[in-house]
Amino acid sequence: MIKKSNKLKLSKRATKRLLATSRKKNLTRLKFEALILLRSDLTCQIVSQ
């Protein structure tokens, strides 16, 4: 549970970073990174179960 919460915090941090860099980088790359983050979160949930 603790590891999961830490990973969620990291993901939030990553999303904030992505939002900050969205103005500089392309939106397509942002969407791709967001998809990777979502996939990693899903895998973490599956592993926790």
N, C-alpha and C positions, 0 to 999 in steps of 0.2 A: 504493500500500500504506500509506504513512504517513497519507494523508488518511483512508483507511478506518479505521485504528486510532484516529485522533482522533475520528472520528464514533462509533465503538463506545464510546469512553470517554464521550462526550457522552450517548449513549443510556443508558449505565449510570447516569450522573449524573441524567438525567431520570427513570429508573425509580425511583431512590432518592427523588427529590423527590416523585414520584407516591405512593410508599408512605407518605412522611411526611404528605402532604396527604390520604391516603385516610380518615383519621379525621375530617377536617373536611368534605371534599366527598362527594358522592354516589358510590356504587360504579358506577353506570351511566356517569357522566361519566369515571370512572377507566378503565373498560373501553374507552370510545370513544377516549380519549387513547392507551391502550396499543395499540389497533388501528392508530392513526395511526403510532405509533412503529414497529410491526412492518412496516407498509407502507413507511415511509421506509427501513428497514434492507434490505428486499427490493429496493427500487429501487437502493440503493447497491450491493448485490451484483451486480445485473444490469448496472449501468453499469461496474463494475470488470471484469466478464467481457468 
